[in-house]
């Protein structure tokens, strides 16, 4: 398994520690509410120069209840994520942007507003001249349901093993592990992937 992590801070000053400890990929954020969380061009270039694969995740605000999700919200989030990926970072075409469903969504939530949200995401990204694959971060049940209806290609399984379907879901591209508050001086979540090529990541 490929070894990774995800962090909500600039990792540039910690790259040597990460490579020395065998990390192969790193999850970094796109959002508009809290710019300090975001991947920057300079960071992306430094990570790429160190042969660390970057995985992009969109999480803006609090996608922690069904009330966050709607088709209109999916459209607006996808437009903002696309702009950051294509115009700010220069994320290569064909790589993935994961969209967060950061709670234990019920089947009703997934079949209703969450599916509608990803329909909105798909309406933007599938029509764009520069194509990005769609991923979801969430529970096993959320990941499986969105795979089943063909709205995502990539899945990032939440570390919360009590969430619906998480213990039995095996079709993940990335699996999140426990939080580690002292990982190369950063607050981070550990991750793993079957291999670094299949996680939808990129270098610039």
C-alpha positions as a Markdown table, in Angstrom:
| # | Residue | x | y | z |
|---|---|---|---|---|
| 1 | Unk | 0.0 | 0.0 | 0.0 |
| 2 | Unk | 1.1 | 3.5 | -0.8 |
| 3 | Unk | 1.6 | 5.7 | 2.3 |
| 4 | Unk | 0.0 | 9.2 | 2.5 |
| 5 | Unk | -1.5 | 11.9 | 4.7 |
| 6 | Unk | -3.8 | 14.8 | 4.5 |
| 7 | Unk | -3.3 | 18.2 | 6.2 |
| 8 | Unk | -5.0 | 21.6 | 6.3 |
| 9 | Unk | -1.8 | 23.6 | 6.3 |
| 10 | Unk | 1.1 | 24.4 | 4.0 |
| 11 | Unk | 3.5 | 21.4 | 4.1 |
| 12 | Unk | 6.4 | 23.0 | 2.3 |
| 13 | Unk | 8.7 | 23.2 | 5.3 |
| 14 | Unk | 8.0 | 19.6 | 6.2 |
| 15 | Unk | 8.7 | 17.9 | 2.9 |
| 16 | Unk | 12.1 | 16.5 | 3.8 |
| 17 | Unk | 10.6 | 14.9 | 6.9 |
| 18 | Unk | 7.8 | 13.4 | 4.8 |
| 19 | Unk | 10.0 | 11.9 | 2.2 |
| 20 | Unk | 12.4 | 10.6 | 4.8 |
| 21 | Unk | 9.5 | 8.8 | 6.4 |
| 22 | Unk | 8.4 | 7.2 | 3.2 |
| 23 | Unk | 5.2 | 9.2 | 2.3 |
| 24 | Unk | 4.2 | 9.1 | -1.3 |
| 25 | Unk | 1.1 | 11.3 | -1.5 |
| 26 | Unk | -0.5 | 14.2 | 0.3 |
| 27 | Unk | -4.1 | 15.4 | 0.4 |
| 28 | Unk | -4.4 | 19.2 | 0.3 |
| 29 | Unk | -7.4 | 21.5 | 0.2 |
| 30 | Unk | -9.3 | 23.8 | -2.2 |
| 31 | Unk | -11.8 | 26.1 | -0.6 |
| 32 | Unk | -12.9 | 29.8 | -0.5 |
| 33 | Unk | -13.9 | 30.2 | 3.1 |
| 34 | Unk | -10.5 | 29.6 | 4.7 |
| 35 | Unk | -7.7 | 30.4 | 2.2 |
| 36 | Unk | -5.0 | 29.4 | 4.8 |
| 37 | Unk | -6.0 | 25.8 | 4.3 |
| 38 | Unk | -5.4 | 25.9 | 0.5 |
| 39 | Unk | -2.7 | 24.3 | -1.6 |
| 40 | Unk | -0.6 | 27.0 | -3.2 |
| 41 | Unk | 1.3 | 27.0 | -6.4 |
| 42 | Unk | 4.6 | 27.2 | -4.6 |
| 43 | Unk | 3.7 | 24.3 | -2.3 |
| 44 | Unk | 2.5 | 22.2 | -5.3 |
| 45 | Unk | 5.8 | 22.9 | -7.1 |
| 46 | Unk | 7.8 | 22.0 | -4.0 |
| 47 | Unk | 5.9 | 18.8 | -3.4 |
| 48 | Unk | 6.2 | 17.8 | -7.1 |
| 49 | Unk | 9.9 | 18.4 | -7.1 |
| 50 | Unk | 10.2 | 16.0 | -4.2 |
| 51 | Unk | 8.1 | 13.4 | -6.1 |
| 52 | Unk | 5.2 | 13.6 | -3.7 |
| 53 | Unk | 1.9 | 13.1 | -5.4 |
| 54 | Unk | -0.8 | 15.7 | -4.5 |
| 55 | Unk | -4.5 | 14.8 | -4.0 |
| 56 | Unk | -7.0 | 17.7 | -4.2 |
| 57 | Unk | -10.1 | 17.8 | -2.0 |
| 58 | Unk | -12.8 | 20.4 | -2.0 |
| 59 | Unk | -14.2 | 21.2 | 1.4 |
| 60 | Unk | -15.7 | 24.6 | 1.8 |
| 61 | Unk | -17.5 | 25.4 | 5.1 |
| 62 | Unk | -19.2 | 22.5 | 6.8 |
| 63 | Unk | -20.5 | 19.7 | 4.6 |
| 64 | Unk | -21.5 | 17.9 | 7.8 |
| 65 | Unk | -25.3 | 17.8 | 7.5 |
| 66 | Unk | -27.8 | 17.1 | 4.7 |
| 67 | Unk | -28.7 | 20.8 | 4.7 |
| 68 | Unk | -25.3 | 21.7 | 3.0 |
| 69 | Unk | -26.1 | 19.7 | -0.1 |
| 70 | Unk | -28.2 | 20.6 | -3.1 |
| 71 | Unk | -27.8 | 20.6 | -6.9 |
| 72 | Unk | -27.2 | 24.3 | -6.9 |
| 73 | Unk | -24.5 | 24.0 | -4.2 |
| 74 | Unk | -22.8 | 21.3 | -6.3 |
| 75 | Unk | -22.8 | 23.6 | -9.3 |
| 76 | Unk | -21.3 | 26.5 | -7.3 |
| 77 | Unk | -18.7 | 24.3 | -5.5 |
| 78 | Unk | -17.6 | 22.6 | -8.7 |
| 79 | Unk | -17.2 | 26.0 | -10.5 |
| 80 | Unk | -15.0 | 27.3 | -7.7 |
| 81 | Unk | -13.0 | 24.0 | -7.4 |
| 82 | Unk | -12.5 | 24.0 | -11.2 |
| 83 | Unk | -11.2 | 27.6 | -11.1 |
| 84 | Unk | -8.7 | 26.8 | -8.4 |
| 85 | Unk | -7.5 | 23.6 | -10.0 |
| 86 | Unk | -7.2 | 24.9 | -13.6 |
| 87 | Unk | -6.4 | 28.6 | -13.2 |
| 88 | Unk | -4.6 | 28.8 | -9.8 |
| 89 | Unk | -2.7 | 25.5 | -9.4 |
| 90 | Unk | -2.5 | 24.2 | -12.9 |
| 91 | Unk | -3.7 | 20.8 | -11.9 |
| 92 | Unk | -3.3 | 18.4 | -14.8 |
| 93 | Unk | -6.3 | 17.3 | -16.8 |
| 94 | Unk | -7.5 | 13.7 | -15.9 |
| 95 | Unk | -6.6 | 13.9 | -12.2 |
| 96 | Unk | -9.3 | 14.0 | -9.6 |
| 97 | Unk | -11.0 | 16.5 | -7.3 |
| 98 | Unk | -12.6 | 14.9 | -4.3 |
| 99 | Unk | -15.7 | 16.5 | -2.7 |
| 100 | Unk | -16.3 | 16.0 | 1.0 |
| 101 | Unk | -19.4 | 14.5 | 2.6 |
| 102 | Unk | -18.0 | 14.8 | 6.1 |
| 103 | Unk | -20.6 | 13.0 | 8.2 |
| 104 | Unk | -22.5 | 9.7 | 8.6 |
| 105 | Unk | -25.1 | 10.3 | 5.9 |
| 106 | Unk | -28.3 | 8.3 | 6.0 |
| 107 | Unk | -29.5 | 6.4 | 2.9 |
| 108 | Unk | -32.2 | 9.1 | 2.5 |
| 109 | Unk | -29.6 | 11.9 | 2.6 |
| 110 | Unk | -27.4 | 10.1 | 0.0 |
| 111 | Unk | -30.3 | 9.3 | -2.4 |
| 112 | Unk | -31.7 | 12.8 | -2.0 |
| 113 | Unk | -29.6 | 16.0 | -1.5 |
| 114 | Unk | -26.1 | 14.4 | -1.7 |
| 115 | Unk | -26.9 | 12.7 | -5.1 |
| 116 | Unk | -28.4 | 16.0 | -6.3 |
| 117 | Unk | -25.2 | 17.8 | -5.2 |
| 118 | Unk | -23.0 | 15.4 | -7.2 |
| 119 | Unk | -25.3 | 15.7 | -10.2 |
| 120 | Unk | -24.5 | 19.5 | -9.9 |
| 121 | Unk | -20.8 | 18.8 | -9.7 |
| 122 | Unk | -20.9 | 16.5 | -12.7 |
| 123 | Unk | -22.9 | 19.0 | -14.8 |
| 124 | Unk | -20.0 | 21.4 | -14.4 |
| 125 | Unk | -16.9 | 19.2 | -14.5 |
| 126 | Unk | -18.2 | 16.9 | -17.3 |
| 127 | Unk | -18.9 | 19.9 | -19.5 |
| 128 | Unk | -15.6 | 21.7 | -18.9 |
| 129 | Unk | -13.0 | 21.8 | -21.7 |
| 130 | Unk | -10.4 | 20.7 | -19.2 |
| 131 | Unk | -11.7 | 17.5 | -17.6 |
| 132 | Unk | -11.2 | 16.5 | -14.0 |
| 133 | Unk | -12.4 | 13.2 | -12.6 |
| 134 | Unk | -14.9 | 13.4 | -9.7 |
| 135 | Unk | -14.2 | 11.9 | -6.3 |
| 136 | Unk | -16.0 | 11.7 | -3.0 |
| 137 | Unk | -14.7 | 11.7 | 0.6 |
| 138 | Unk | -17.1 | 10.0 | 2.9 |
| 139 | Unk | -18.5 | 6.9 | 4.6 |
| 140 | Unk | -18.5 | 3.5 | 2.9 |
| 141 | Unk | -22.2 | 3.8 | 2.3 |
| 142 | Unk | -21.8 | 7.2 | 0.7 |
| 143 | Unk | -18.9 | 6.1 | -1.5 |
| 144 | Unk | -20.7 | 2.9 | -2.6 |
| 145 | Unk | -24.0 | 4.7 | -3.5 |
| 146 | Unk | -22.3 | 7.3 | -5.6 |
| 147 | Unk | -20.2 | 4.7 | -7.4 |
| 148 | Unk | -23.3 | 2.7 | -8.1 |
| 149 | Unk | -25.1 | 5.6 | -9.8 |
| 150 | Unk | -21.9 | 6.5 | -11.8 |
| 151 | Unk | -21.5 | 10.0 | -10.3 |
| 152 | Unk | -18.0 | 9.5 | -9.0 |
| 153 | Unk | -14.9 | 7.6 | -10.2 |
| 154 | Unk | -12.7 | 7.9 | -7.1 |
| 155 | Unk | -13.5 | 7.3 | -3.4 |
| 156 | Unk | -11.7 | 8.4 | -0.3 |
| 157 | Unk | -13.0 | 6.4 | 2.7 |
| 158 | Unk | -13.4 | 8.3 | 6.0 |
| 159 | Unk | -11.4 | 7.2 | 9.0 |
| 160 | Unk | -14.7 | 7.0 | 11.1 |
| 161 | Unk | -15.2 | 3.3 | 11.2 |
| 162 | Unk | -18.6 | 3.7 | 13.0 |
| 163 | Unk | -20.0 | 5.4 | 9.8 |
| 164 | Unk | -22.5 | 3.4 | 7.7 |
| 165 | Unk | -20.8 | 0.9 | 5.4 |
| 166 | Unk | -17.3 | 1.9 | 6.3 |
| 167 | Unk | -16.0 | -1.3 | 7.8 |
| 168 | Unk | -17.1 | -3.3 | 4.8 |
| 169 | Unk | -16.2 | -1.0 | 1.9 |
| 170 | Unk | -13.2 | -2.2 | 0.0 |
| 171 | Unk | -13.4 | -0.3 | -3.3 |
| 172 | Unk | -11.6 | 2.7 | -2.0 |
| 173 | Unk | -8.9 | 4.6 | -3.9 |
| 174 | Unk | -7.7 | 6.2 | -0.6 |
| 175 | Unk | -8.4 | 5.0 | 2.9 |
| 176 | Unk | -8.0 | 7.5 | 5.8 |
| 177 | Unk | -6.4 | 6.4 | 9.0 |
| 178 | Unk | -6.2 | 7.9 | 12.4 |
| 179 | Unk | -5.4 | 11.5 | 13.2 |
| 180 | Unk | -1.8 | 12.2 | 14.2 |
| 181 | Unk | -1.1 | 15.6 | 15.8 |
| 182 | Unk | 2.7 | 15.2 | 15.7 |
| 183 | Unk | 3.4 | 14.0 | 12.1 |
| 184 | Unk | 6.5 | 15.9 | 10.9 |
| 185 | Unk | 5.3 | 18.8 | 13.1 |
| 186 | Unk | 1.8 | 19.0 | 11.6 |
| 187 | Unk | -1.7 | 18.0 | 12.6 |
| 188 | Unk | -2.4 | 15.3 | 10.0 |
| 189 | Unk | -4.5 | 12.3 | 9.1 |
| 190 | Unk | -2.7 | 9.3 | 7.8 |
| 191 | Unk | -3.9 | 7.7 | 4.6 |
| 192 | Unk | -3.2 | 4.7 | 2.4 |
| 193 | Unk | -3.9 | 3.8 | -1.1 |
| 194 | Unk | -3.5 | 0.5 | -3.1 |
| 195 | Unk | -0.9 | 2.4 | -5.1 |
| 196 | Unk | -0.1 | 6.0 | -5.6 |
| 197 | Unk | -1.0 | 5.9 | -9.3 |
| 198 | Unk | -4.7 | 5.0 | -8.7 |
| 199 | Unk | -5.5 | 7.7 | -6.1 |
| 200 | Unk | -6.3 | 10.4 | -8.7 |
| 201 | Unk | -3.4 | 12.6 | -7.7 |
| 202 | Unk | -1.1 | 14.7 | -9.7 |
| 203 | Unk | 2.2 | 16.6 | -9.9 |
| 204 | Unk | 2.8 | 20.0 | -11.5 |
